Amino acid sequence: MTVHTAARPRASRPPLTTGTIGLLNTEWATLGATVIPAPWRAAPTLAGFATAEDVLAGVRAAPQAARRDALLHALLALHAAGDQLAGRTVLQAMLGKATRMAYTAKKRGTIDPFETVIAAMWETIRTYPLHRASSVAGNLALDTLRRLGPAATAREIPAGLQAETHPDPGGASHPRRAADSPETNEVFDAVLPRTLGWALEHDVLTPAEVRLLARLHLDDNEPTLTMRELAGRMGITHAALRQRHSRAIRALAAAITTRLDEPAA
């Protein structure tokens, strides 16, 4: 039997050790060492992992979105059956995105933003509809944002969507945010998921277009993924993918512009 061990983490900022997030990280240092219980080993997706930390590392290092979805979904199913550690593992996997949401909420004046966001994320995990087996991390983020209420006014949305494609010297292209400052990236991370959810609900974009934009602009597991690399994985040409991306952005921008032009109720 293959035993999965913790993958070498990507170079990143050290985890927070203060406040609510710090307490969760400190708690995870102990929880992560827990040997996975029998129900986890009985789940084919989780078989072979030794500890909860190994499962978390597997989620973070998953080479494909489908693999990450399968791991998160298996944990959510266990949590729905009463396994608290499984839900806590999902929370730890989503902690980076929850932290960014909290920083953005803090800048908007939210009282106790970290506690508020973590509570919303935990409720989302607790009530996750298991029939949604794809785009699990994206669904968790979107549903958490909905629980937090309006993440931005209507006129904040276009600023967060000013994404451009800049060629790099090697001929690849990176979706770039409107600016590279941490503040702008935090706003982008908070606004775009909610905007994509709105676009899907109102048939502005197809599910495939939403997945494409989320993959290029929101995937923390592949922050440097280029359009050329993604096109190769999808089995289409770079030009075809750029055309799909551009069409989706134009449709989204047009829908938002129309919404802004509507008279206030």
Protein Blocks (a to p, Z undefined) as FASTA:
>chain_A
ZZdddddddddddddfehjklmmmmmmmmmmmpccdfklmmpmklgoiabfmlmmmmmmm
ombfklmmmmmmmmmmmmmnopaklmmmmmmmmmmmmmmmmmmmmmnopahkllmmmmmm
mmmmmmocfklmghklmmmmmmmmmmnopfbdfklmmmmmmccddddfkopacdddfbfc
fklmmmmmmmmmmmmmmmmmnomacfklmmmmmmmmmmmklmmbcfklmmmmnopafklm
mmmmmmmmmmmmmmmmmmmmpccZZ
